[in-house]
Amino acid sequence: MNISLKIFAQDVLTQEKVFMPNDKPKFYSLCMGIGGFDDGLIKAGFECVGGCEIDEYARGISYQKYPGIKIDKDAKTVDAGQLRDFDLLTCGFPCPSFSVAGKRLGFDDPRGEIFFEIARIAKAKRPKVLLLENVKGLLSHDSGKTFGTMVDILVTLGYSLQWQVINSKWFVPQNRERIYLSLIHI
């Protein structure tokens, strides 16, 4: 998966002449967690230029992994104008707001509002690629209206969208269906 992501992202970025061939593509990691996206991207040759994580223990792991980069605590207070430029924005945004295992409060849950921070930062920085992840329940939340709202916002920002539900059981010893969204700024 790391290699195909690298080929996909570098192909997109190279075609658009976003970076010179000898430069590492750069990414910003919103909702870093313990670095699942980040680790794969680093192994694929990307450079992490910053991130955000509200959990202090997960943030501590990121400080150890990426010394010298700024890691904000709260996505709602990230000053997009102060961020380094980046080619790719990643975010595994909070799932309980949309999960069938949670209360499914959607945008009425502060964690569900993080999607709007993704859109705010994407609007300000215009990265060429967004890579987002959430639970499969996002598709059915509020009879699909929540996902429709998200798609409408991202398309309005100039992104084309592809998504797929992937079950982790093919890669790790657990059965978790997740939706992955890849977006390219057109």
Secondary structure, 3 states (H helix, E strand, C coil): CHHHHHHHHHHHHHHCCCCCCCCCCEEEEECCCCCHHHHHHHHCCCEEEEEECCCHHHHHHHHHHCCCCCEECCHHHCCHHHCCCCCEEEEECCCCCCCCCCCCCHHHCCCCCHHHHHHHHHHHHCCCEEEEEEEHHHCCHHHHHHHHHHHHHHHHCCEEEEEEEEEHHHCCCCCCEEEEEEEEEC
